[in-house]
Amino acid sequence: MHHSTLPLSRRQLLGACAGVAGLTLAGAGMAAPAQGKIRLAGWSKPISEITNLLAEPEKGFFKAQGVELAYLPGAGGGDAIRNMLSGQADVAFTDPGSFFMALDKGEKLVAIYDIYPQNVFNVVSLKSAGIHKPADLKGKKIGVYSLSSGTRQNLLVLLHQAGLKESDVTVVVTGLLNFAPLMQGQVDATAATDTGLAVGLRKGMGEVNVMQVREHLNISSDMFVVREDTLREKKDLLKAFLKGYRDSAAWMAANAEEAATLAGKYAIDGTQRDINLDVIRLRNASAQPVQAGKPLGSFDLAALQKGADAYRALGMVQKQIKVSDVVDTSLLPAA
């Protein structure tokens, strides 16, 4: 397995410094009776696609439920789970692959809310590279956000479709701004998300070929995951947290323009409002449940089971995971 690392950009370094201490987000609205504090371990720095969380100081969705929200930045879904397991956070904002792999290691975890039920991952290459299908990736250098991110895991899903393994390609850690290395020819393709692609296109990436992972495996992109003991001990607090989150997601879906403006104030990558708006609209679309008529946060257990089975077929997990045993929908806010 080959891995190499590209240097961080100035913005990533600034973002990392800004995020080291975590970001405490206390609401400004009318507070509900005190419930307590929730420390949320994220997969990313404070970026525009999570503006619904970052806008808490102004909008107070969590404060209205009696929840004080603290956001702990990370570098990938695996990072979010590690930060939660180490006791630094109560809830992990993570991808299904990282969740499955932690379960496979024997961690006692439960998914409680499906943040993005749609698979938003892709692999992008410049048209000039002639990469049209997963088999064309053999022998190529491919960028991922981090080795513990959904970009890497979804890349492996795509490789598996062509009978390829990770050792058949060279994985390059590019960090969050992973389209610059593609444009500069440091990688042949990059594993990314729909929002990353939108930003790259806005920044003049040119003509690209895009392979959507959802065409092979359409499972959730991110979920809220907690330890079993946290679920037992903080059920009411978690319920209030999910209500605050659901309200924040519904606000962003209904007010994309306002959110795009607020991203300029709170997100480290929020400098261009038109890009913020693109990103926020994509996230709003991916937050909608796959099954029509279901409330925000609903799980598609059949699709998730298909995902768990695929990860086992890939050899990324060894144990059989019965997802109905590791998903708890009892805390979901009513529609």
N, C-alpha and C positions, 0 to 999 in steps of 0.2 A: 504494500500500500504506500503510495507516494504522496506526501503532503509538503507544500511549501507555503510560505507566508509573505504577503506583500505589506509594505509599510502602511501605517495608519495615515489617513489624511489629517490636515490640521483641524478640520471640523470634527472628525471622529475623536481626536485627542481632546479637543475642547469639550465635546459632549461627554467623554469619559470622565474628565475632571469635574464637570458640572454635576455628573450623576453619582460620583463616588459615595457621597454621604446619603444618597437616597433623596427623594423629593417628597417633602411633606405637603400634602394638599388639603388644607382645611377650608371648608365651605364658608361662604359669606352670607348665605340666606338664613331663614329662620331654622333654628336647630330643633330636632326632635328630642324626646327624652334620651339621655345619654345611654348608648349601647356599648361603645368602646371603639378601639382602634383596630383597623385591618391593615396589615403590611402586605402589599401586593408585589410579588416578584415578577417582573416583566421579562420578556425575551429581548427587549430592545432598550435603547436610550429613549428619552422623551421625544418621540417623533410625531409628525402631523397625523398619522393614521390613528393614533390614540388620543386625539384632541378631546374626545368626550371625557377621558380621564383627566387630562391636563387642565381642562377648563374648570375643574372643581373649585378653585379659589373664588371664581366669579359666579359660577352657576349653583354650586352647593347641593348637587343631587344626592351625594352621600350624607352630607351634614343633615339634610332634611330627614334622613332615616336614622339619625343619631350615630352615624359612623364617621370617624376621623380616618381619612385615607392617607396612607404613605406609600409612595411608589419607589421600588428598588430596581434600578436599571439592570439589564443583563445583556448577554451576547448569545442568544439562542434559547430555544425551549428547554434544552438540557440544563442550561445555566439556571433558568428559572426554577426548575425542580430542585437542583442542588442547593440553591439559596433557601428554598423552603425547607428541605430536609435538614439543613444545618441549623435551623431555628431562627434564621434572619427574617423569615416571612411566614405569613399564615396561609396565603393562597398563591398558587403558581399560574401565570398566564402562559400556557405552553401548548405545544403541538401534540397530536395523538401519538406520533412515533416516539417522542421522548417519554410520554406517559407509558406507552406499552413497554419500552425498554426498562423503565424504572420498576414496573410491575414484575417484569421478567427477573429482575434481581432480588425480588422478594419484598420490595417496599409496599407498605399498606397504604394505598392511595385510592381516592375516589374522585371521579369527574362530576361536577355539580352544575355546569352551565356550558352550553355550546356557543362560543363567542362568534365564530365564523363557520357555519355549517357547510359552506362551499369550499372546495379545494382551489386555492388561489395560486398554487405553485406552478412554475414553468421552467423551461430551459431555453435560453435565448442565444442566438448566434447571429453574426453579421451574414447577410446574404452571400457575400463573397467567400465565406468559409465552406459553403456547399453542404451544410449539415441540415438534413431534412427529416431524418427519422432516428430513433434511439440507437440503431446499429452504427450510424455514422459517427457516434461519439467515441468509438474505440480508438485508443491511442492519443486522444486529445487532452488538452489542459482545460479543466473546467473549474470556474470560480464558484465558491460557496461563501455564505455569510460567515459561518463559523463551523467547526467540526461538531458542535452540539446543537445545530440548528435544523429547522425543518427543511431548509434549502438542501442540505446534504442528504437528509433521509428521503426526500422526494426525488432527488437525483438518483438515488439507489433504486427506488421503485421504477423509474424510467429505464435505467440500465437493465434491470431484471427483465423488462419486456423484450429486450433484444438478446437475452441470455448472457449479458455481460456482468462482470463483478467490478467492485471499486478498484481492484488492482489492474483492471484493463484500461483505466484512465489515470490521469494525474490530477488530483484534487488540490486546488489552490485556495487558501483562505484569503479572501479579499476584503472582509469587513462589510459594513452595511452599504457603502457607496460602491456597489460591486459592478457598476457599468463602466466606470472610468477604465479599469484594467481591460475590459472587452474592447472599448473604443481605441485603446492604446496598443492593442495587439499582444498584451501579456497573457491573455487566455483566449482559447478558441470559442468557448461558450461560457455562459454563466447561469447557474441555478438561482432563480429569483422568485419574485411574486408579481402579481398584476400591478401593484403600486410601484414597485421598483422599475418595472418595464415602462410604466407611464412617465416616470421621472426621466428615465434614460432617453425616451423618445422626445420629450420636451427639450432635452439638453443637446439635441442634434445627433443622436446616435446613428441615424440613417436607416437604411432598409435592413430589416431583420427577418429571420425565420424563428418562429415561436412554437415550441412543443408544449402543449398543455398537459400537465400530469393528470388532471381530472378526466381526460379521455381514457385513461387506463385505470385510475383509482380515484373515484370522487368521494373523498371523505372530508370531514371537518379539517380546517386549517389550524384552529386554536380553540382551547377550552380552558375553563377554570378548574384547577385540580387542587385538592386538599389532602392532608393526611387523615386517616380514619379517626385518630384521636382528636384532631381539631374539629372534625365533623360532630363527634359526640359531645365535646366540651363547649363548642361555640355555635350551636345550631341557630339560635335566635340572631346572633350577631352576623353570621354568614347569610341568613335569610335577608336581613336588613341591607347587607352589602350587595346582594344580588338585585334587590329592588332598586337600590341607588344606581347600580350599573345599568340595569334595564332602562331606567328613566333617562340616563345619560345617553345611551345608544339610540333611544327613541327621539331624544332631542336632536342629536346629530343627524339622524335620518330626515327629520322634518326641517332642519335649519342648516343645510350644508353651507350656505353663503356666510352665515354668522360664524360657523365653526372654522371656515377657511380664514376668516379675519383673526379669530382668536388663536389659531395655530401660529400666526405670525408673532404672537406675544409669548406663547408658551412652548412651542416645539423648536428643537435645535435645528431642524431642517426646514423651518417654516418661512424662509425668507421670500419666497415667490408665491403670491396669493393664488395665481392661476394654477400652479402645480398643487398647492394645498387642496384646492377645490377638486381637481382630478382625483387625487388620492382619497379624499374624504368620500367622494361619490362612489368610488370603487369599494371602499370599506363598508359603506352603507349597504351596497348591493350584496356583498358577501356575508353580511350579518343576518340576512333574511333566511328563515328556515327553508329547507329544501321542500318540505311538505307544506303545501298551501294551507293557510288558515291556522297554522300553529303559532303560538306566541314566541317572541324573541327568547333565545336561550334553549329552545327545544332540541332534543337529540333525535337523530335518525339512527336507532340502535342497529337496524339491519345493515346500513352502510358502514357503521363503525365496526361491526363484527367482521364485515368483509375486509376492512382495513387491518384488523388484528390478525386475521387469517393470512393476508398478504404479507405482513411483516414476518410471520412465522415461515411462510414459504420462501421468503428472501433470506432466511437464516439470521435476521436481525433480532428476533426473539426465539427462544427455544421452547418455552412453555405454551400450552394452549391457553388463550385468554378468553374467558366468557365475559363479554363486555357488560351484559345485564347485571353481573355480580359487582362491577366496579364503576357503575354509573348510578347516581342517586338523584332522582328528579323531584324529590319531595320539597326542596327549598326553592324551586323555581317560582317566580312571582306569577300570579294569575294574569291572564291576558287583560 
